[in-house]
Amino acid sequence: MIIRLLLGDQLNLQHSWFREVQPQVTYVLFEMRQETDYVKHHVQKVVGFFAAMRGFAESLQKQGHSVLYYRINDANNQHQLEKNLQQVMSELTANRFEYLYPDEYRLEKQLQAFCASLSVAFQGFDTEHFLTSRATLKSFYQGKKQFVMEYFYRKMRKQFDILMVGDQPEGGSWNFDKNNRNKWKGTDPIAKAYVPKTSNITAIYKEVVESGIATLGTLTADSFLYPTSREQALEQLQYFCEHLLHHFGTYQDAMHTNEENLFHSRISFALNTKMINPLEVVTHTIAFYRKNKDRISLSQIEGFVRQIIGWREYMRGMYWMEMPEYKSLNALENTQSLPAFYWDANTQMNCLKHSIQNSLDHAYAHHIQRLMITGNFALLTQTDPDAVDRWYLGIYADAVEWVQLPNTRGMSQYADGGKVATKPYISSGAYIHKMSNYCQSCVYNPKKRLGDDACPFNSLYWNFLDDKRPHLKNNHRMGMMYRLLDKIPQEELTALKERAYQIIEHPERF
């Protein structure tokens, strides 16, 4: 008897394990308090994972595979991975244990310890999901002093012949990012987000409540927008191609109070649970683009491809190259607490109120809301990156640590000192005003630095630059901003710093 473990983010029906039914193999999946409780998760994230896991197990059973599944409230569920595995191995008198390599360092260590305790044979296998191995990034940057995602992205394009003409990029440019920074003003209509047909969400939600799991956010019949099966994930991808791709690149950095999704695909939950894989996503989307060039430009598809085969694979490589030390990095020595309004959206700052409320309502915010609104404010208020990590890992349905940690601690918070980002992603109110309509209905003025109605991001921005000068003064990409900082009269800078520390010490007043 062989026991094969499947984790909640390993729901890949295309995996070679499932090509044939093997009577001697039993697949095991567990809904565990170990996983629901290590941070406080959004209720839609917990329900979404459970729904996807249950649907996956049912699909395996329909194919004839033997599956043992522990639900969250099962009496025999011990809610800890090693204990559940020991119990199953004993009950089924298994003489071999197999598992797919976890994408999270914590689980990797846990499984290594479990395997070391076994008296039977064991073996780990690849998940057959990613385009690269864990070690690809380390090998690619061997001997180089700086990591630059663009070079890795070009390597991926060439290696997999994606948007290439011979050895040159289609359209003559590797990157159309300059075309992808438009503010959405309502002139281009937006189709609503894909809504999956789900039948068991309410029942699972009831089980989660009955189990006593502490969660955040809300779940209603209309708020759950995540696919919970491979079929739904493919439908969502096709919906994106037909209704949203034609303006995706143009408005991928835009934000608006009336639009929660804009032209974003929202397929990250399906990708990160492995219901679909990145190569099929890219292949399908490019094929659709080629058939519809009359209405979809190259810049739209390139921006999407870059996120999937560039940034996503890069983040995974960075995670495995730098762990476990990466999780404790705090290069800017930030120690402040995360403001309480991150948990209830009770703030007068409209950009934060909208972005956080959307996150609480849907377990979702797109990448610019995460980077330049919630992440920007956390960094400018010099928040402890541990607290920022916990919030991002918990609140978003697509958040698993391999992708959340380098995006948050690295790109968003610059806590890694520049391994992921070449400079801190910070801005004053001007950028938010440029890319959104948040400022139009806000009590604060993005053009004012001082005064009760001055945008808090403005004083925080200049204060941050001044406070962190010892860390950032030699960063050539920050040179212009420090020259501007040095032109601010000392009296004004003192006033800016006083207001900034009022915000940092009493964020609930703003």
C-alpha positions as CSV (number, residue, x, y, z in Angstrom):
1,M,0.0,0.0,0.0
2,I,1.3,3.4,-1.1
3,I,0.1,6.6,0.6
4,R,0.3,9.7,-1.6
5,L,-0.1,13.1,0.1
6,L,-1.7,16.0,-1.7
7,L,-1.6,19.5,-0.2
8,G,-4.3,22.1,-0.6
9,D,-2.4,24.0,-3.3
10,Q,-1.5,20.8,-5.3
11,L,-4.8,20.4,-7.1
12,N,-3.3,19.5,-10.5
13,L,-5.6,17.0,-12.3
14,Q,-3.1,16.9,-15.2
15,H,-0.3,15.5,-13.0
16,S,1.2,12.2,-14.2
17,W,0.2,10.5,-11.0
18,F,-3.4,10.4,-12.2
19,R,-2.8,9.0,-15.7
20,E,-3.7,5.5,-14.6
21,V,-5.6,4.1,-11.6
22,Q,-3.3,2.1,-9.3
23,P,-5.2,-0.1,-6.8
24,Q,-2.3,-0.1,-4.3
25,V,-2.3,3.8,-4.1
26,T,-4.4,5.9,-1.7
27,Y,-4.4,9.6,-2.1
28,V,-4.9,11.6,1.1
29,L,-6.0,15.2,1.6
30,F,-6.6,17.0,4.9
31,E,-8.4,20.2,5.9
32,M,-6.4,21.1,9.0
33,R,-6.4,23.7,11.8
34,Q,-2.6,23.7,11.3
35,E,-3.2,25.5,8.0
36,T,-6.2,27.6,8.9
37,D,-4.6,29.0,12.2
38,Y,-1.0,29.9,11.5
39,V,-2.2,33.3,10.4
40,K,-5.8,34.6,10.5
41,H,-7.1,34.0,7.0
42,H,-9.9,35.6,5.0
43,V,-13.0,33.4,5.3
44,Q,-13.3,33.3,1.5
45,K,-9.8,32.0,1.3
46,V,-10.5,29.2,3.7
47,V,-13.8,28.3,2.1
48,G,-12.3,28.6,-1.4
49,F,-9.5,26.2,-0.6
50,F,-11.8,23.7,1.1
51,A,-14.2,23.8,-1.9
52,A,-11.5,23.4,-4.4
53,M,-9.9,20.5,-2.4
54,R,-13.2,18.7,-2.1
55,G,-14.0,19.1,-5.7
56,F,-10.5,17.8,-6.6
57,A,-10.9,14.7,-4.4
58,E,-14.3,14.0,-6.0
59,S,-12.8,14.2,-9.5
60,L,-10.1,11.7,-8.5
61,Q,-12.7,9.3,-7.1
62,K,-14.8,9.6,-10.3
63,Q,-11.7,8.5,-12.2
64,G,-11.4,5.4,-10.0
65,H,-8.7,6.5,-7.7
66,S,-8.8,5.7,-4.0
67,V,-9.0,8.8,-1.9
68,L,-9.0,9.4,1.9
69,Y,-10.2,12.9,2.8
70,Y,-10.4,14.5,6.2
71,R,-12.9,17.4,6.4
72,I,-12.4,20.1,9.0
73,N,-14.9,18.7,11.4
74,D,-14.2,15.0,11.0
75,A,-13.8,13.2,14.4
76,N,-10.6,11.4,13.3
77,N,-8.9,14.6,12.0
78,Q,-6.0,15.5,14.3
79,H,-5.4,18.8,12.5
80,Q,-1.6,18.4,12.3
81,L,0.1,17.0,9.3
82,E,2.5,14.5,10.9
83,K,-0.2,13.1,13.2
84,N,-2.7,12.7,10.4
85,L,-0.1,11.0,8.2
86,Q,1.0,8.7,11.0
87,Q,-2.6,7.7,11.7
88,V,-3.3,7.0,8.0
89,M,0.0,5.1,7.5
90,S,-0.8,2.9,10.5
91,E,-4.5,2.3,9.6
92,L,-3.8,1.3,6.0
93,T,-0.6,-0.6,6.9
94,A,1.2,1.4,4.2
95,N,4.8,0.4,3.3
96,R,5.6,3.4,1.2
97,F,5.0,7.2,1.4
98,E,5.0,9.6,-1.5
99,Y,4.4,13.3,-1.7
100,L,4.7,16.3,-4.1
101,Y,7.3,18.8,-3.2
102,P,5.7,21.7,-1.2
103,D,6.0,25.2,-2.5
104,E,6.2,26.5,1.1
105,Y,9.4,26.3,3.1
106,R,7.5,25.6,6.4
107,L,5.8,22.5,4.9
108,E,9.0,21.4,3.2
109,K,10.7,21.2,6.6
110,Q,7.7,19.5,8.2
111,L,7.6,16.8,5.6
112,Q,11.3,16.3,5.7
113,A,11.1,15.7,9.5
114,F,8.2,13.3,9.0
115,C,10.0,11.3,6.3
116,A,13.1,11.1,8.6
117,S,10.9,9.4,11.2
118,L,9.6,6.7,8.8
119,S,10.7,3.1,8.8
120,V,9.3,2.6,5.3
121,A,10.4,3.9,1.9
122,F,9.5,7.4,0.9
123,Q,9.9,9.7,-2.1
124,G,9.1,13.2,-3.2
125,F,8.0,14.2,-6.7
126,D,7.7,17.4,-8.7
127,T,4.3,19.1,-8.9
128,E,4.7,19.4,-12.7
129,H,3.2,22.9,-12.5
130,F,6.0,25.6,-12.9
131,L,8.0,26.3,-16.0
132,T,11.2,26.5,-13.9
133,S,12.7,24.5,-11.0
134,R,13.4,25.8,-7.6
135,A,17.1,26.2,-8.5
136,T,16.7,27.9,-11.9
137,L,17.0,31.5,-10.6
138,K,20.0,30.7,-8.5
139,S,21.7,29.1,-11.5
140,F,20.7,32.0,-13.8
141,Y,22.2,34.7,-11.6
142,Q,25.3,32.7,-10.6
143,G,28.2,35.2,-10.3
144,K,26.0,38.3,-11.0
145,K,25.9,41.1,-8.4
146,Q,22.3,42.2,-9.0
147,F,19.0,40.4,-9.7
148,V,17.0,42.0,-12.6
149,M,13.7,40.4,-13.5
150,E,13.7,41.7,-17.0
151,Y,16.7,39.5,-18.0
152,F,15.1,36.5,-16.5
153,Y,11.9,37.3,-18.4
154,R,13.7,37.5,-21.7
155,K,15.3,34.1,-21.0
156,M,11.9,32.6,-20.4
157,R,10.5,34.1,-23.6
158,K,13.4,32.6,-25.6
159,Q,13.4,29.2,-23.9
160,F,9.7,28.6,-24.4
161,D,9.4,30.5,-27.7
162,I,6.7,32.8,-26.4
163,L,5.9,35.9,-28.5
164,M,9.2,35.4,-30.4
165,V,10.1,35.8,-34.1
166,G,13.2,33.8,-34.4
167,D,15.5,35.1,-31.7
168,Q,13.9,38.5,-31.5
169,P,10.8,39.6,-29.6
170,E,7.6,40.0,-31.5
171,G,6.9,43.6,-32.3
172,G,10.6,44.6,-31.8
173,S,10.4,45.2,-28.1
174,W,10.6,42.9,-25.0
175,N,8.5,45.1,-22.9
176,F,5.5,47.4,-23.5
177,D,5.2,48.6,-19.9
178,K,5.3,52.2,-21.0
179,N,1.9,51.6,-22.7
180,N,0.4,50.1,-19.6
181,R,0.1,53.0,-17.2
182,N,-3.2,54.7,-18.2
183,K,-5.8,56.0,-15.8
184,W,-9.3,54.5,-16.4
185,K,-11.8,57.3,-16.8
186,G,-14.9,55.3,-17.6
187,T,-14.8,55.7,-21.4
188,D,-13.9,52.0,-22.1
189,P,-16.6,49.8,-20.7
190,I,-15.6,47.0,-18.4
191,A,-17.3,43.6,-18.2
192,K,-18.0,42.3,-14.7
193,A,-15.8,39.7,-13.2
194,Y,-16.3,36.1,-14.0
195,V,-18.8,34.5,-11.5
196,P,-18.4,30.7,-11.1
197,K,-21.4,28.5,-10.5
198,T,-20.9,27.2,-6.9
199,S,-23.3,24.9,-5.1
200,N,-21.5,24.1,-1.8
201,I,-20.0,27.4,-0.7
202,T,-22.7,28.1,1.9
203,A,-22.5,24.6,3.3
204,I,-18.7,24.8,3.7
205,Y,-19.0,28.3,5.2
206,K,-21.3,26.8,7.8
207,E,-18.8,24.1,8.6
208,V,-16.0,26.7,8.9
209,V,-18.1,28.7,11.4
210,E,-19.0,25.6,13.4
211,S,-15.4,24.6,13.6
212,G,-14.5,27.8,15.4
213,I,-11.8,28.9,13.0
214,A,-11.0,32.6,13.5
215,T,-11.3,34.3,10.1
216,L,-11.4,37.9,8.8
217,G,-13.5,39.5,6.1
218,T,-17.0,38.5,4.9
219,L,-18.7,36.0,2.6
220,T,-22.0,36.5,0.9
221,A,-23.8,34.7,-1.9
222,D,-22.7,37.5,-4.3
223,S,-19.1,38.1,-3.0
224,F,-17.4,34.8,-3.8
225,L,-15.7,35.0,-7.2
226,Y,-13.2,32.2,-7.2
227,P,-13.3,29.0,-9.4
228,T,-13.2,25.8,-7.3
229,S,-12.6,23.3,-10.2
230,R,-10.4,23.0,-13.2
231,E,-13.5,23.4,-15.5
232,Q,-14.4,26.7,-13.8
233,A,-10.8,27.9,-13.9
234,L,-10.7,27.3,-17.7
235,E,-14.1,29.1,-18.1
236,Q,-12.6,32.0,-16.1
237,L,-9.6,32.2,-18.4
238,Q,-11.8,32.1,-21.5
239,Y,-14.0,34.8,-20.0
240,F,-10.9,37.0,-19.5
241,C,-9.8,36.5,-23.1
242,E,-13.2,37.3,-24.5
243,H,-14.2,40.3,-22.3
244,L,-11.2,41.8,-20.6
245,L,-7.9,41.1,-22.4
246,H,-8.4,43.8,-25.0
247,H,-7.8,46.5,-22.4
248,F,-5.8,44.6,-19.8
249,G,-2.4,46.1,-20.5
250,T,-3.6,49.6,-21.0
251,Y,-5.3,49.8,-17.6
252,Q,-3.4,47.2,-15.5
253,D,-2.1,49.9,-13.1
254,A,-5.4,51.9,-12.9
255,M,-7.6,52.1,-9.9
256,H,-11.2,53.3,-9.5
257,T,-13.9,53.5,-6.8
258,N,-16.6,52.0,-9.1
259,E,-14.6,49.0,-10.3
260,E,-13.2,46.3,-8.1
261,N,-11.6,44.2,-10.9
262,L,-11.2,46.5,-13.9
263,F,-9.7,44.4,-16.7
264,H,-7.8,41.9,-14.5
265,S,-8.2,38.2,-15.0
266,R,-8.3,37.1,-11.3
267,I,-6.9,33.7,-12.3
268,S,-4.2,33.8,-9.5
269,F,-6.3,31.7,-7.2
270,A,-6.7,29.0,-9.8
271,L,-3.0,29.2,-10.7
272,N,-1.8,29.1,-7.1
273,T,-3.9,26.1,-6.2
274,K,-2.6,24.5,-9.5
275,M,-6.0,23.8,-11.0
276,I,-4.5,25.3,-14.1
277,N,-0.8,25.8,-15.1
278,P,1.1,28.8,-16.4
279,L,2.1,27.4,-19.7
280,E,-1.5,26.5,-20.7
281,V,-2.7,30.0,-19.5
282,V,-0.1,31.7,-21.7
283,T,-0.6,29.4,-24.7
284,H,-4.4,29.8,-24.6
285,T,-4.3,33.5,-24.2
286,I,-1.7,34.1,-27.0
287,A,-3.8,31.8,-29.3
288,F,-6.9,34.0,-28.6
289,Y,-4.8,37.2,-29.2
290,R,-3.6,35.9,-32.6
291,K,-7.2,35.2,-33.7
292,N,-8.4,38.6,-32.5
293,K,-5.6,41.0,-33.5
294,D,-8.2,43.4,-34.9
295,R,-9.2,44.3,-31.4
296,I,-6.3,43.2,-29.1
297,S,-2.9,44.9,-29.4
298,L,0.5,43.3,-28.7
299,S,0.9,45.5,-25.6
300,Q,-2.2,43.9,-23.9
301,I,-1.0,40.3,-24.3
302,E,2.7,41.1,-23.5
303,G,1.8,42.7,-20.2
304,F,-0.2,39.6,-19.2
305,V,2.4,37.2,-20.3
306,R,5.1,39.1,-18.4
307,Q,3.1,38.6,-15.2
308,I,2.7,34.9,-15.7
309,I,6.0,33.6,-17.1
310,G,8.2,36.5,-15.8
311,W,7.1,37.8,-12.5
312,R,5.4,34.8,-11.1
313,E,8.2,32.3,-11.9
314,Y,10.8,34.9,-10.7
315,M,9.1,35.3,-7.3
316,R,9.1,31.6,-6.8
317,G,12.8,31.3,-7.7
318,M,13.6,34.2,-5.4
319,Y,11.7,32.5,-2.5
320,W,13.6,29.2,-2.8
321,M,17.0,30.9,-3.4
322,E,16.7,33.1,-0.3
323,M,14.8,31.1,2.3
324,P,14.8,30.7,5.2
325,E,16.8,33.9,5.9
326,Y,14.6,36.0,3.7
327,K,11.6,35.7,6.0
328,S,13.5,37.6,8.8
329,L,15.0,40.4,6.6
330,N,14.3,44.0,7.8
331,A,16.8,46.1,5.9
332,L,15.1,49.4,6.8
333,E,14.7,48.5,10.5
334,N,11.0,49.2,10.5
335,T,9.2,48.4,13.8
336,Q,5.8,50.2,13.8
337,S,2.5,48.3,14.3
338,L,0.2,47.8,11.4
339,P,-2.6,50.4,11.7
340,A,-5.9,48.9,13.0
341,F,-7.9,50.2,10.0
342,Y,-6.2,47.4,7.9
343,W,-8.7,45.1,9.6
344,D,-11.8,47.2,9.3
345,A,-11.2,49.9,6.6
346,N,-12.2,52.6,9.2
347,T,-10.1,55.4,7.8
348,Q,-10.8,58.8,6.1
349,M,-8.1,58.2,3.4
350,N,-10.3,57.2,0.5
351,C,-7.7,55.2,-1.3
352,L,-7.0,53.0,1.7
353,K,-10.6,52.8,2.7
354,H,-11.6,51.5,-0.8
355,S,-8.7,49.1,-1.3
356,I,-9.0,47.6,2.2
357,Q,-12.8,47.3,2.0
358,N,-12.6,45.6,-1.3
359,S,-10.0,43.2,0.2
360,L,-12.3,42.5,3.2
361,D,-15.4,42.0,0.9
362,H,-13.7,39.8,-1.7
363,A,-10.3,38.6,-0.5
364,Y,-9.0,40.4,-3.5
365,A,-7.2,43.5,-4.6
366,H,-5.2,43.9,-7.8
367,H,-1.4,44.4,-7.8
368,I,-1.3,48.2,-7.8
369,Q,-3.7,48.4,-4.9
370,R,-1.5,46.0,-3.0
371,L,1.7,47.7,-4.0
372,M,1.0,51.4,-4.2
373,I,-1.9,51.8,-1.7
374,T,-1.8,49.4,1.2
375,G,1.9,48.5,0.8
376,N,3.0,52.0,0.1
377,F,1.3,53.3,3.3
378,A,2.7,50.5,5.4
379,L,6.2,51.2,4.2
380,L,5.8,55.0,4.6
381,T,4.6,54.5,8.2
382,Q,7.6,52.2,8.7
383,T,5.6,49.2,9.7
384,D,7.3,46.0,10.9
385,P,7.5,43.7,7.8
386,D,6.4,40.7,10.0
387,A,3.1,42.4,10.6
388,V,2.7,43.4,6.9
389,D,3.5,39.8,5.8
390,R,0.8,38.4,8.2
391,W,-1.8,40.7,6.8
392,Y,-1.1,40.0,3.1
393,L,-0.8,36.3,3.7
394,G,-4.1,36.2,5.5
395,I,-6.4,38.6,3.6
396,Y,-5.9,37.5,0.0
397,A,-7.4,34.2,-1.4
398,D,-4.4,33.8,-3.7
399,A,-1.8,34.3,-1.0
400,V,0.6,31.4,-0.4
401,E,3.9,32.2,1.1
402,W,6.2,31.4,-1.9
403,V,4.5,34.2,-3.9
404,Q,3.4,36.5,-1.0
405,L,6.6,36.8,0.8
406,P,9.0,38.0,-1.9
407,N,6.2,40.3,-3.2
408,T,5.5,41.8,0.2
409,R,8.8,41.8,2.0
410,G,10.8,42.3,-1.1
411,M,9.0,44.4,-3.7
412,S,6.4,46.2,-1.4
413,Q,8.4,46.8,1.8
414,Y,12.0,46.8,0.5
415,A,12.9,44.8,3.7
416,D,15.3,42.7,1.6
417,G,17.4,45.7,0.9
418,G,17.0,45.6,-2.9
419,K,17.1,41.9,-3.9
420,V,13.7,42.1,-5.6
421,A,13.2,45.8,-6.2
422,T,16.0,48.2,-7.2
423,K,14.4,51.0,-5.1
424,P,11.6,51.3,-2.6
425,Y,8.1,51.4,-4.2
426,I,6.9,54.6,-2.4
427,S,5.0,57.6,-3.6
428,S,3.3,60.7,-2.4
429,G,-0.4,61.5,-3.1
430,A,0.5,62.6,-6.7
431,Y,0.9,59.0,-8.0
432,I,-2.4,57.9,-6.5
433,H,-4.2,60.9,-8.0
434,K,-2.6,60.2,-11.4
435,M,-3.7,56.6,-11.5
436,S,-7.1,56.7,-9.8
437,N,-10.2,58.7,-8.9
438,Y,-9.7,58.0,-5.2
439,C,-8.7,61.6,-4.5
440,Q,-11.8,63.2,-6.0
441,S,-14.0,62.1,-3.1
442,C,-11.4,62.2,-0.4
443,V,-11.3,64.7,2.5
444,Y,-7.6,65.1,1.8
445,N,-6.0,67.1,-0.9
446,P,-3.2,65.3,-2.8
447,K,-1.6,68.6,-3.9
448,K,-1.1,69.8,-0.3
449,R,1.9,68.9,1.9
450,L,0.8,70.6,5.1
451,G,-2.5,71.5,6.8
452,D,-5.3,69.5,8.2
453,D,-6.6,68.6,4.7
454,A,-3.2,67.7,3.3
455,C,-2.9,64.2,1.9
456,P,-1.1,62.1,4.6
457,F,1.0,60.3,1.9
458,N,2.8,63.6,1.2
459,S,4.3,64.3,4.6
460,L,4.9,60.6,5.1
461,Y,6.8,60.4,1.8
462,W,9.3,63.2,2.6
463,N,9.7,62.0,6.2
464,F,10.5,58.5,5.0
465,L,13.2,59.8,2.6
466,D,14.7,61.8,5.4
467,D,14.5,59.0,8.1
468,K,15.9,56.4,5.7
469,R,18.6,58.5,4.2
470,P,21.4,56.3,5.8
471,H,19.9,53.3,4.1
472,L,19.1,54.8,0.7
473,K,21.5,57.7,0.0
474,N,23.8,55.5,-2.1
475,N,20.9,54.1,-4.3
476,H,21.4,55.8,-7.7
477,R,17.7,55.4,-8.5
478,M,16.9,57.6,-5.4
479,G,19.3,60.4,-6.3
480,M,16.7,62.7,-7.9
481,M,14.3,62.4,-4.9
482,Y,17.1,63.2,-2.4
483,R,18.1,66.2,-4.5
484,L,14.4,67.4,-4.2
485,L,14.4,66.6,-0.5
486,D,17.5,68.8,0.0
487,K,15.7,71.7,-1.6
488,I,12.9,71.7,1.0
489,P,13.5,74.5,3.5
490,Q,14.4,73.2,7.0
491,E,11.4,74.8,8.6
492,E,9.0,73.2,6.1
493,L,10.8,69.8,6.5
494,T,10.4,70.0,10.3
495,A,6.7,70.7,9.9
496,L,6.4,67.8,7.4
497,K,8.1,65.4,9.8
498,E,6.0,66.5,12.7
499,R,2.8,65.8,10.7
500,A,4.2,62.5,9.5
501,Y,4.8,61.3,13.0
502,Q,1.4,62.4,14.1
503,I,0.1,60.0,11.4
504,I,2.5,57.2,12.3
505,E,1.7,57.4,16.0
506,H,-2.0,57.9,15.7
507,P,-3.2,56.5,12.3
508,E,-6.7,56.0,13.7
509,R,-7.2,59.8,13.5
510,F,-6.7,59.9,9.8
